[in-house]
Amino acid sequence: MFGIGMPELLIVLVIMLIIFGAGKLPSIGAGLGSSIRNFRKAVAEPQTESEKSIPKEID
C-alpha cells in the first residue's frame, strides 16, 4: 500500500489523534471516504453529451 508499512501507519494515526483529537477522527474518515467514493463515481461515469460533441484532434 504505497510502500507504507504498519509502523508508519501507526505513527501517522498517533499524530492525527494528537492534532485532531479522538472526537474528530470519525468525521474526518467519513469525509475522506465520501470524497474518494464521489471521485471514483465521477471517473466511472460515461462522458456527457457536451463532451462527446467536442471533436478530437487527429494526428
CHARMM-style PDB file with segment names, atoms N, HN, CA, C and O in Angstrom:
ATOM      1  N   MET     1       0.846  -1.187   0.000  1.00  0.00      PROA
ATOM      2  CA  MET     1       0.000   0.000   0.000  1.00  0.00      PROA
ATOM      3  C   MET     1       0.880   1.234   0.000  1.00  0.00      PROA
ATOM      4  O   MET     1       1.185   1.770   1.066  1.00  0.00      PROA
ATOM      5  N   PHE     2       1.291   1.693  -1.156  1.00  0.00      PROA
ATOM      6  HN  PHE     2       1.043   1.258  -2.022  1.00  0.00      PROA
ATOM      7  CA  PHE     2       2.109   2.885  -1.343  1.00  0.00      PROA
ATOM      8  C   PHE     2       3.455   2.769  -0.641  1.00  0.00      PROA
ATOM      9  O   PHE     2       4.075   3.795  -0.361  1.00  0.00      PROA
ATOM     10  N   GLY     3       3.923   1.584  -0.349  1.00  0.00      PROA
ATOM     11  HN  GLY     3       3.419   0.751  -0.577  1.00  0.00      PROA
ATOM     12  CA  GLY     3       5.205   1.410   0.304  1.00  0.00      PROA
ATOM     13  C   GLY     3       5.197   1.823   1.772  1.00  0.00      PROA
ATOM     14  O   GLY     3       6.254   2.050   2.361  1.00  0.00      PROA
ATOM     15  N   ILE     4       4.012   1.919   2.360  1.00  0.00      PROA
ATOM     16  HN  ILE     4       3.153   1.734   1.882  1.00  0.00      PROA
ATOM     17  CA  ILE     4       3.897   2.312   3.763  1.00  0.00      PROA
ATOM     18  C   ILE     4       3.576   1.065   4.577  1.00  0.00      PROA
ATOM     19  O   ILE     4       2.606   0.362   4.295  1.00  0.00      PROA
ATOM     20  N   GLY     5       4.385   0.800   5.574  1.00  0.00      PROA
ATOM     21  HN  GLY     5       5.173   1.371   5.804  1.00  0.00      PROA
ATOM     22  CA  GLY     5       4.181  -0.361   6.420  1.00  0.00      PROA
ATOM     23  C   GLY     5       3.342  -0.035   7.642  1.00  0.00      PROA
ATOM     24  O   GLY     5       2.877   1.092   7.814  1.00  0.00      PROA
ATOM     25  N   MET     6       3.159  -1.029   8.477  1.00  0.00      PROA
ATOM     26  HN  MET     6       3.537  -1.944   8.337  1.00  0.00      PROA
ATOM     27  CA  MET     6       2.344  -0.871   9.679  1.00  0.00      PROA
ATOM     28  C   MET     6       2.932   0.146  10.654  1.00  0.00      PROA
ATOM     29  O   MET     6       2.168   0.934  11.210  1.00  0.00      PROA
ATOM     30  N   PRO     7       4.248   0.178  10.895  1.00  0.00      PROA
ATOM     31  CA  PRO     7       4.781   1.180  11.829  1.00  0.00      PROA
ATOM     32  C   PRO     7       4.531   2.614  11.369  1.00  0.00      PROA
ATOM     33  O   PRO     7       4.224   3.487  12.182  1.00  0.00      PROA
ATOM     34  N   GLU     8       4.663   2.855  10.066  1.00  0.00      PROA
ATOM     35  HN  GLU     8       4.913   2.146   9.406  1.00  0.00      PROA
ATOM     36  CA  GLU     8       4.429   4.197   9.547  1.00  0.00      PROA
ATOM     37  C   GLU     8       2.967   4.597   9.693  1.00  0.00      PROA
ATOM     38  O   GLU     8       2.666   5.737  10.047  1.00  0.00      PROA
ATOM     39  N   LEU     9       2.055   3.659   9.419  1.00  0.00      PROA
ATOM     40  HN  LEU     9       2.300   2.734   9.131  1.00  0.00      PROA
ATOM     41  CA  LEU     9       0.630   3.943   9.574  1.00  0.00      PROA
ATOM     42  C   LEU     9       0.273   4.255  11.019  1.00  0.00      PROA
ATOM     43  O   LEU     9      -0.539   5.142  11.282  1.00  0.00      PROA
ATOM     44  N   LEU    10       0.872   3.536  11.949  1.00  0.00      PROA
ATOM     45  HN  LEU    10       1.532   2.816  11.735  1.00  0.00      PROA
ATOM     46  CA  LEU    10       0.612   3.800  13.366  1.00  0.00      PROA
ATOM     47  C   LEU    10       1.118   5.177  13.776  1.00  0.00      PROA
ATOM     48  O   LEU    10       0.459   5.877  14.545  1.00  0.00      PROA
ATOM     49  N   ILE    11       2.268   5.564  13.276  1.00  0.00      PROA
ATOM     50  HN  ILE    11       2.803   4.995  12.651  1.00  0.00      PROA
ATOM     51  CA  ILE    11       2.814   6.887  13.596  1.00  0.00      PROA
ATOM     52  C   ILE    11       1.901   7.980  13.052  1.00  0.00      PROA
ATOM     53  O   ILE    11       1.630   8.960  13.745  1.00  0.00      PROA
ATOM     54  N   VAL    12       1.425   7.822  11.819  1.00  0.00      PROA
ATOM     55  HN  VAL    12       1.645   7.025  11.256  1.00  0.00      PROA
ATOM     56  CA  VAL    12       0.514   8.809  11.233  1.00  0.00      PROA
ATOM     57  C   VAL    12      -0.782   8.870  12.037  1.00  0.00      PROA
ATOM     58  O   VAL    12      -1.301   9.958  12.286  1.00  0.00      PROA
ATOM     59  N   LEU    13      -1.307   7.724  12.443  1.00  0.00      PROA
ATOM     60  HN  LEU    13      -0.886   6.840  12.240  1.00  0.00      PROA
ATOM     61  CA  LEU    13      -2.537   7.694  13.230  1.00  0.00      PROA
ATOM     62  C   LEU    13      -2.362   8.394  14.572  1.00  0.00      PROA
ATOM     63  O   LEU    13      -3.246   9.137  14.999  1.00  0.00      PROA
ATOM     64  N   VAL    14      -1.239   8.169  15.240  1.00  0.00      PROA
ATOM     65  HN  VAL    14      -0.521   7.566  14.894  1.00  0.00      PROA
ATOM     66  CA  VAL    14      -0.982   8.827  16.520  1.00  0.00      PROA
ATOM     67  C   VAL    14      -0.863  10.341  16.336  1.00  0.00      PROA
ATOM     68  O   VAL    14      -1.386  11.105  17.148  1.00  0.00      PROA
ATOM     69  N   ILE    15      -0.189  10.775  15.291  1.00  0.00      PROA
ATOM     70  HN  ILE    15       0.236  10.155  14.631  1.00  0.00      PROA
ATOM     71  CA  ILE    15      -0.058  12.213  15.030  1.00  0.00      PROA
ATOM     72  C   ILE    15      -1.422  12.831  14.750  1.00  0.00      PROA
ATOM     73  O   ILE    15      -1.724  13.915  15.248  1.00  0.00      PROA
ATOM     74  N   MET    16      -2.249  12.151  13.955  1.00  0.00      PROA
ATOM     75  HN  MET    16      -2.004  11.270  13.550  1.00  0.00      PROA
ATOM     76  CA  MET    16      -3.595  12.655  13.682  1.00  0.00      PROA
ATOM     77  C   MET    16      -4.428  12.707  14.956  1.00  0.00      PROA
ATOM     78  O   MET    16      -5.205  13.642  15.151  1.00  0.00      PROA
ATOM     79  N   LEU    17      -4.276  11.722  15.815  1.00  0.00      PROA
ATOM     80  HN  LEU    17      -3.645  10.963  15.657  1.00  0.00      PROA
ATOM     81  CA  LEU    17      -5.005  11.696  17.082  1.00  0.00      PROA
ATOM     82  C   LEU    17      -4.601  12.866  17.965  1.00  0.00      PROA
ATOM     83  O   LEU    17      -5.446  13.461  18.633  1.00  0.00      PROA
ATOM     84  N   ILE    18      -3.321  13.197  17.973  1.00  0.00      PROA
ATOM     85  HN  ILE    18      -2.635  12.713  17.430  1.00  0.00      PROA
ATOM     86  CA  ILE    18      -2.837  14.321  18.775  1.00  0.00      PROA
ATOM     87  C   ILE    18      -3.346  15.648  18.198  1.00  0.00      PROA
ATOM     88  O   ILE    18      -3.779  16.525  18.946  1.00  0.00      PROA
ATOM     89  N   ILE    19      -3.295  15.793  16.873  1.00  0.00      PROA
ATOM     90  HN  ILE    19      -2.943  15.080  16.265  1.00  0.00      PROA
ATOM     91  CA  ILE    19      -3.669  17.053  16.245  1.00  0.00      PROA
ATOM     92  C   ILE    19      -5.185  17.278  16.298  1.00  0.00      PROA
ATOM     93  O   ILE    19      -5.636  18.347  16.709  1.00  0.00      PROA
ATOM     94  N   PHE    20      -5.963  16.290  15.889  1.00  0.00      PROA
ATOM     95  HN  PHE    20      -5.597  15.422  15.555  1.00  0.00      PROA
ATOM     96  CA  PHE    20      -7.401  16.484  15.742  1.00  0.00      PROA
ATOM     97  C   PHE    20      -8.214  16.039  16.947  1.00  0.00      PROA
ATOM     98  O   PHE    20      -9.317  16.543  17.161  1.00  0.00      PROA
ATOM     99  N   GLY    21      -7.702  15.118  17.730  1.00  0.00      PROA
ATOM    100  HN  GLY    21      -6.807  14.708  17.557  1.00  0.00      PROA
ATOM    101  CA  GLY    21      -8.452  14.605  18.866  1.00  0.00      PROA
ATOM    102  C   GLY    21      -9.308  13.418  18.461  1.00  0.00      PROA
ATOM    103  O   GLY    21      -9.585  13.210  17.279  1.00  0.00      PROA
ATOM    104  N   ALA    22      -9.724  12.644  19.450  1.00  0.00      PROA
ATOM    105  HN  ALA    22      -9.499  12.813  20.410  1.00  0.00      PROA
ATOM    106  CA  ALA    22     -10.473  11.415  19.183  1.00  0.00      PROA
ATOM    107  C   ALA    22     -11.870  11.706  18.656  1.00  0.00      PROA
ATOM    108  O   ALA    22     -12.423  10.897  17.911  1.00  0.00      PROA
ATOM    109  N   GLY    23     -12.449  12.832  19.022  1.00  0.00      PROA
ATOM    110  HN  GLY    23     -12.000  13.489  19.627  1.00  0.00      PROA
ATOM    111  CA  GLY    23     -13.809  13.138  18.590  1.00  0.00      PROA
ATOM    112  C   GLY    23     -13.924  13.487  17.124  1.00  0.00      PROA
ATOM    113  O   GLY    23     -14.970  13.249  16.521  1.00  0.00      PROA
ATOM    114  N   LYS    24     -12.881  14.046  16.531  1.00  0.00      PROA
ATOM    115  HN  LYS    24     -12.031  14.240  17.021  1.00  0.00      PROA
ATOM    116  CA  LYS    24     -12.916  14.487  15.136  1.00  0.00      PROA
ATOM    117  C   LYS    24     -12.530  13.398  14.142  1.00  0.00      PROA
ATOM    118  O   LYS    24     -12.893  13.490  12.970  1.00  0.00      PROA
ATOM    119  N   LEU    25     -11.810  12.375  14.574  1.00  0.00      PROA
ATOM    120  HN  LEU    25     -11.515  12.300  15.526  1.00  0.00      PROA
ATOM    121  CA  LEU    25     -11.317  11.368  13.631  1.00  0.00      PROA
ATOM    122  C   LEU    25     -12.425  10.659  12.852  1.00  0.00      PROA
ATOM    123  O   LEU    25     -12.265  10.461  11.648  1.00  0.00      PROA
ATOM    124  N   PRO    26     -13.551  10.263  13.479  1.00  0.00      PROA
ATOM    125  CA  PRO    26     -14.597   9.612  12.672  1.00  0.00      PROA
ATOM    126  C   PRO    26     -15.170  10.513  11.585  1.00  0.00      PROA
ATOM    127  O   PRO    26     -15.440  10.043  10.480  1.00  0.00      PROA
ATOM    128  N   SER    27     -15.361  11.794  11.876  1.00  0.00      PROA
ATOM    129  HN  SER    27     -15.142  12.175  12.774  1.00  0.00      PROA
ATOM    130  CA  SER    27     -15.902  12.689  10.853  1.00  0.00      PROA
ATOM    131  C   SER    27     -14.884  12.932   9.745  1.00  0.00      PROA
ATOM    132  O   SER    27     -15.265  13.066   8.582  1.00  0.00      PROA
ATOM    133  N   ILE    28     -13.619  12.991  10.078  1.00  0.00      PROA
ATOM    134  HN  ILE    28     -13.310  12.883  11.023  1.00  0.00      PROA
ATOM    135  CA  ILE    28     -12.575  13.147   9.056  1.00  0.00      PROA
ATOM    136  C   ILE    28     -12.532  11.911   8.165  1.00  0.00      PROA
ATOM    137  O   ILE    28     -12.413  12.029   6.946  1.00  0.00      PROA
ATOM    138  N   GLY    29     -12.627  10.734   8.762  1.00  0.00      PROA
ATOM    139  HN  GLY    29     -12.723  10.638   9.753  1.00  0.00      PROA
ATOM    140  CA  GLY    29     -12.643   9.489   7.988  1.00  0.00      PROA
ATOM    141  C   GLY    29     -13.861   9.390   7.081  1.00  0.00      PROA
ATOM    142  O   GLY    29     -13.756   8.943   5.939  1.00  0.00      PROA
ATOM    143  N   ALA    30     -15.013   9.806   7.589  1.00  0.00      PROA
ATOM    144  HN  ALA    30     -15.098  10.169   8.517  1.00  0.00      PROA
ATOM    145  CA  ALA    30     -16.236   9.771   6.779  1.00  0.00      PROA
ATOM    146  C   ALA    30     -16.135  10.744   5.610  1.00  0.00      PROA
ATOM    147  O   ALA    30     -16.540  10.416   4.494  1.00  0.00      PROA
ATOM    148  N   GLY    31     -15.605  11.923   5.852  1.00  0.00      PROA
ATOM    149  HN  GLY    31     -15.276  12.190   6.758  1.00  0.00      PROA
ATOM    150  CA  GLY    31     -15.440  12.892   4.771  1.00  0.00      PROA
ATOM    151  C   GLY    31     -14.469  12.410   3.716  1.00  0.00      PROA
ATOM    152  O   GLY    31     -14.708  12.583   2.521  1.00  0.00      PROA
ATOM    153  N   LEU    32     -13.378  11.809   4.147  1.00  0.00      PROA
ATOM    154  HN  LEU    32     -13.183  11.669   5.118  1.00  0.00      PROA
ATOM    155  CA  LEU    32     -12.393  11.277   3.206  1.00  0.00      PROA
ATOM    156  C   LEU    32     -12.989  10.138   2.388  1.00  0.00      PROA
ATOM    157  O   LEU    32     -12.780  10.061   1.177  1.00  0.00      PROA
ATOM    158  N   GLY    33     -13.728   9.258   3.048  1.00  0.00      PROA
ATOM    159  HN  GLY    33     -13.898   9.320   4.032  1.00  0.00      PROA
ATOM    160  CA  GLY    33     -14.365   8.140   2.348  1.00  0.00      PROA
ATOM    161  C   GLY    33     -15.377   8.593   1.322  1.00  0.00      PROA
ATOM    162  O   GLY    33     -15.428   8.057   0.214  1.00  0.00      PROA
ATOM    163  N   SER    34     -16.190   9.584   1.685  1.00  0.00      PROA
ATOM    164  HN  SER    34     -16.149  10.019   2.584  1.00  0.00      PROA
ATOM    165  CA  SER    34     -17.195  10.059   0.729  1.00  0.00      PROA
ATOM    166  C   SER    34     -16.547  10.789  -0.439  1.00  0.00      PROA
ATOM    167  O   SER    34     -17.039  10.700  -1.564  1.00  0.00      PROA
ATOM    168  N   SER    35     -15.469  11.500  -0.202  1.00  0.00      PROA
ATOM    169  HN  SER    35     -15.070  11.572   0.712  1.00  0.00      PROA
ATOM    170  CA  SER    35     -14.799  12.185  -1.311  1.00  0.00      PROA
ATOM    171  C   SER    35     -14.146  11.180  -2.261  1.00  0.00      PROA
ATOM    172  O   SER    35     -14.171  11.383  -3.475  1.00  0.00      PROA
ATOM    173  N   ILE    36     -13.573  10.118  -1.740  1.00  0.00      PROA
ATOM    174  HN  ILE    36     -13.553   9.954  -0.754  1.00  0.00      PROA
ATOM    175  CA  ILE    36     -12.997   9.076  -2.600  1.00  0.00      PROA
ATOM    176  C   ILE    36     -14.098   8.392  -3.393  1.00  0.00      PROA
ATOM    177  O   ILE    36     -13.929   8.121  -4.581  1.00  0.00      PROA
ATOM    178  N   ARG    37     -15.230   8.110  -2.744  1.00  0.00      PROA
ATOM    179  HN  ARG    37     -15.367   8.331  -1.778  1.00  0.00      PROA
ATOM    180  CA  ARG    37     -16.358   7.471  -3.416  1.00  0.00      PROA
ATOM    181  C   ARG    37     -16.888   8.355  -4.542  1.00  0.00      PROA
ATOM    182  O   ARG    37     -17.174   7.854  -5.629  1.00  0.00      PROA
ATOM    183  N   ASN    38     -17.023   9.657  -4.303  1.00  0.00      PROA
ATOM    184  HN  ASN    38     -16.790  10.064  -3.420  1.00  0.00      PROA
ATOM    185  CA  ASN    38     -17.502  10.575  -5.334  1.00  0.00      PROA
ATOM    186  C   ASN    38     -16.509  10.686  -6.491  1.00  0.00      PROA
ATOM    187  O   ASN    38     -16.920  10.786  -7.647  1.00  0.00      PROA
ATOM    188  N   PHE    39     -15.221  10.671  -6.197  1.00  0.00      PROA
ATOM    189  HN  PHE    39     -14.887  10.590  -5.258  1.00  0.00      PROA
ATOM    190  CA  PHE    39     -14.204  10.734  -7.242  1.00  0.00      PROA
ATOM    191  C   PHE    39     -14.277   9.497  -8.130  1.00  0.00      PROA
ATOM    192  O   PHE    39     -14.244   9.610  -9.355  1.00  0.00      PROA
ATOM    193  N   ARG    40     -14.377   8.317  -7.518  1.00  0.00      PROA
ATOM    194  HN  ARG    40     -14.404   8.226  -6.523  1.00  0.00      PROA
ATOM    195  CA  ARG    40     -14.477   7.086  -8.304  1.00  0.00      PROA
ATOM    196  C   ARG    40     -15.744   7.074  -9.152  1.00  0.00      PROA
ATOM    197  O   ARG    40     -15.726   6.615 -10.294  1.00  0.00      PROA
ATOM    198  N   LYS    41     -16.837   7.576  -8.597  1.00  0.00      PROA
ATOM    199  HN  LYS    41     -16.851   7.949  -7.669  1.00  0.00      PROA
ATOM    200  CA  LYS    41     -18.093   7.635  -9.339  1.00  0.00      PROA
ATOM    201  C   LYS    41     -17.970   8.566 -10.540  1.00  0.00      PROA
ATOM    202  O   LYS    41     -18.456   8.249 -11.626  1.00  0.00      PROA
ATOM    203  N   ALA    42     -17.323   9.716 -10.348  1.00  0.00      PROA
ATOM    204  HN  ALA    42     -16.929   9.974  -9.466  1.00  0.00      PROA
ATOM    205  CA  ALA    42     -17.152  10.667 -11.440  1.00  0.00      PROA
ATOM    206  C   ALA    42     -16.241  10.114 -12.527  1.00  0.00      PROA
ATOM    207  O   ALA    42     -16.464  10.384 -13.707  1.00  0.00      PROA
ATOM    208  N   VAL    43     -15.237   9.358 -12.161  1.00  0.00      PROA
ATOM    209  HN  VAL    43     -15.057   9.139 -11.202  1.00  0.00      PROA
ATOM    210  CA  VAL    43     -14.329   8.784 -13.151  1.00  0.00      PROA
ATOM    211  C   VAL    43     -15.028   7.686 -13.938  1.00  0.00      PROA
ATOM    212  O   VAL    43     -14.781   7.529 -15.133  1.00  0.00      PROA
ATOM    213  N   ALA    44     -15.897   6.926 -13.283  1.00  0.00      PROA
ATOM    214  HN  ALA    44     -16.098   7.054 -12.312  1.00  0.00      PROA
ATOM    215  CA  ALA    44     -16.550   5.794 -13.932  1.00  0.00      PROA
ATOM    216  C   ALA    44     -17.732   6.206 -14.801  1.00  0.00      PROA
ATOM    217  O   ALA    44     -18.147   5.428 -15.660  1.00  0.00      PROA
ATOM    218  N   GLU    45     -18.290   7.401 -14.613  1.00  0.00      PROA
ATOM    219  HN  GLU    45     -17.953   8.034 -13.916  1.00  0.00      PROA
ATOM    220  CA  GLU    45     -19.446   7.827 -15.392  1.00  0.00      PROA
ATOM    221  C   GLU    45     -19.061   8.026 -16.854  1.00  0.00      PROA
ATOM    222  O   GLU    45     -17.957   8.472 -17.165  1.00  0.00      PROA
ATOM    223  N   PRO    46     -19.991   7.686 -17.744  1.00  0.00      PROA
ATOM    224  CA  PRO    46     -19.710   7.931 -19.171  1.00  0.00      PROA
ATOM    225  C   PRO    46     -19.677   9.424 -19.452  1.00  0.00      PROA
ATOM    226  O   PRO    46     -20.161  10.233 -18.660  1.00  0.00      PROA
ATOM    227  N   GLN    47     -19.106   9.770 -20.573  1.00  0.00      PROA
ATOM    228  HN  GLN    47     -18.713   9.113 -21.216  1.00  0.00      PROA
ATOM    229  CA  GLN    47     -18.998  11.178 -20.938  1.00  0.00      PROA
ATOM    230  C   GLN    47     -20.375  11.776 -21.185  1.00  0.00      PROA
ATOM    231  O   GLN    47     -21.282  11.095 -21.666  1.00  0.00      PROA
ATOM    232  N   THR    48     -20.522  13.040 -20.856  1.00  0.00      PROA
ATOM    233  HN  THR    48     -19.786  13.592 -20.465  1.00  0.00      PROA
ATOM    234  CA  THR    48     -21.778  13.724 -21.124  1.00  0.00      PROA
ATOM    235  C   THR    48     -21.870  14.072 -22.604  1.00  0.00      PROA
ATOM    236  O   THR    48     -20.884  13.973 -23.335  1.00  0.00      PROA
ATOM    237  N   GLU    49     -23.041  14.474 -23.036  1.00  0.00      PROA
ATOM    238  HN  GLU    49     -23.842  14.554 -22.443  1.00  0.00      PROA
ATOM    239  CA  GLU    49     -23.238  14.809 -24.449  1.00  0.00      PROA
ATOM    240  C   GLU    49     -22.346  15.957 -24.901  1.00  0.00      PROA
ATOM    241  O   GLU    49     -21.855  15.953 -26.030  1.00  0.00      PROA
ATOM    242  N   SER    50     -22.132  16.937 -24.032  1.00  0.00      PROA
ATOM    243  HN  SER    50     -22.530  16.940 -23.115  1.00  0.00      PROA
ATOM    244  CA  SER    50     -21.298  18.068 -24.426  1.00  0.00      PROA
ATOM    245  C   SER    50     -19.850  17.648 -24.640  1.00  0.00      PROA
ATOM    246  O   SER    50     -19.165  18.196 -25.503  1.00  0.00      PROA
ATOM    247  N   GLU    51     -19.383  16.683 -23.863  1.00  0.00      PROA
ATOM    248  HN  GLU    51     -19.940  16.238 -23.161  1.00  0.00      PROA
ATOM    249  CA  GLU    51     -18.009  16.207 -24.050  1.00  0.00      PROA
ATOM    250  C   GLU    51     -17.896  15.350 -25.302  1.00  0.00      PROA
ATOM    251  O   GLU    51     -16.843  15.322 -25.940  1.00  0.00      PROA
ATOM    252  N   LYS    52     -18.978  14.645 -25.662  1.00  0.00      PROA
ATOM    253  HN  LYS    52     -19.832  14.668 -25.144  1.00  0.00      PROA
ATOM    254  CA  LYS    52     -18.952  13.806 -26.856  1.00  0.00      PROA
ATOM    255  C   LYS    52     -18.952  14.642 -28.136  1.00  0.00      PROA
ATOM    256  O   LYS    52     -18.405  14.221 -29.155  1.00  0.00      PROA
ATOM    257  N   SER    53     -19.568  15.831 -28.084  1.00  0.00      PROA
ATOM    258  HN  SER    53     -20.013  16.174 -27.256  1.00  0.00      PROA
ATOM    259  CA  SER    53     -19.685  16.656 -29.279  1.00  0.00      PROA
ATOM    260  C   SER    53     -18.404  17.402 -29.620  1.00  0.00      PROA
ATOM    261  O   SER    53     -18.284  17.931 -30.725  1.00  0.00      PROA
ATOM    262  N   ILE    54     -17.455  17.459 -28.714  1.00  0.00      PROA
ATOM    263  HN  ILE    54     -17.552  17.030 -27.816  1.00  0.00      PROA
ATOM    264  CA  ILE    54     -16.191  18.137 -28.969  1.00  0.00      PROA
ATOM    265  C   ILE    54     -15.331  17.247 -29.860  1.00  0.00      PROA
ATOM    266  O   ILE    54     -15.015  16.120 -29.480  1.00  0.00      PROA
ATOM    267  N   PRO    55     -14.949  17.732 -31.032  1.00  0.00      PROA
ATOM    268  CA  PRO    55     -14.134  16.889 -31.916  1.00  0.00      PROA
ATOM    269  C   PRO    55     -12.723  16.709 -31.336  1.00  0.00      PROA
ATOM    270  O   PRO    55     -12.131  17.625 -30.766  1.00  0.00      PROA
ATOM    271  N   LYS    56     -12.229  15.507 -31.508  1.00  0.00      PROA
ATOM    272  HN  LYS    56     -12.710  14.762 -31.971  1.00  0.00      PROA
ATOM    273  CA  LYS    56     -10.877  15.218 -31.050  1.00  0.00      PROA
ATOM    274  C   LYS    56      -9.890  15.505 -32.173  1.00  0.00      PROA
ATOM    275  O   LYS    56     -10.202  15.343 -33.353  1.00  0.00      PROA
ATOM    276  N   GLU    57      -8.696  15.934 -31.782  1.00  0.00      PROA
ATOM    277  HN  GLU    57      -8.443  16.065 -30.824  1.00  0.00      PROA
ATOM    278  CA  GLU    57      -7.672  16.224 -32.773  1.00  0.00      PROA
ATOM    279  C   GLU    57      -7.134  14.922 -33.345  1.00  0.00      PROA
ATOM    280  O   GLU    57      -6.886  13.959 -32.619  1.00  0.00      PROA
ATOM    281  N   ILE    58      -6.963  14.915 -34.632  1.00  0.00      PROA
ATOM    282  HN  ILE    58      -7.165  15.698 -35.221  1.00  0.00      PROA
ATOM    283  CA  ILE    58      -6.427  13.736 -35.308  1.00  0.00      PROA
ATOM    284  C   ILE    58      -4.980  14.035 -35.688  1.00  0.00      PROA
ATOM    285  O   ILE    58      -4.688  15.059 -36.307  1.00  0.00      PROA
ATOM    286  N   ASP    59      -4.100  13.151 -35.319  1.00  0.00      PROA
ATOM    287  HN  ASP    59      -4.337  12.319 -34.816  1.00  0.00      PROA
ATOM    288  CA  ASP    59      -2.676  13.351 -35.635  1.00  0.00      PROA
ATOM    289  C   ASP    59      -2.377  12.998 -37.057  1.00  0.00      PROA
ATOM    290  OT1 ASP    59      -1.230  13.106 -37.492  1.00  0.00      PROA
TER     291      ASP     59
END
